[in-house]
């Protein structure tokens, strides 16, 4: 395990394809926000998933 690591699933009905650059704008917003937070040193996981397909409520 990596110290202070965290898992941030991409909430999407598109499976592993969701992380493909430029494919799905909503999913790319999730990736971009996570990268921006990482580079800025923030640890806020952001808003809860609004997509009914994600099945995760924070």
N, C-alpha and C positions, 0 to 999 in steps of 0.2 A: 504494500500500500504506500501511497505517496502522502506525506504529511500535509494537512490542510487541503487535500484534494476534495473536489465535490463533483457529483454527477448532475448534469443538467440535460435531461432528455429533451429532444425536440418533439413537441406535441404536434403530431400530424397524422393524418390517415394514410400518408404516402410511404410509411416504413423507412427503410434505409435510404431511399431516394430523396428524402426530405432535405438532407444536408448538401445536396448537389448545388454548387454555386449557380445562382441565376435561374433556377428552375421554378421555385415556389416563393413568391414575395413574402408571405406571412411567416413561413419557416425561416427564411433568410433574416427577417427582422429579429427572430429569437437568437439566431447565431450571432448576428452583428451586435446585439445588445450585450450578450455574454462576453464577447471579445472586448468590447469597449469597457465593460466593468473590470475585466481582468487587467487591461492595460492601465486603467485609472486607479487600480488598487481597491475598488469597492467590493463588498461581499453581499450585496442585496440581491436575492434571487428574482426580484421583479414581481409583477402581478401574477395572480393565479391563472391557470389555463382557462380560456373561455370556450374552447372547442369541445363539443360534446364527445368527440371521438377519442380524446386523450385519456379519459377515465381517471384522471388524477385531480384531486381537489386539495389545495393547500390552505 
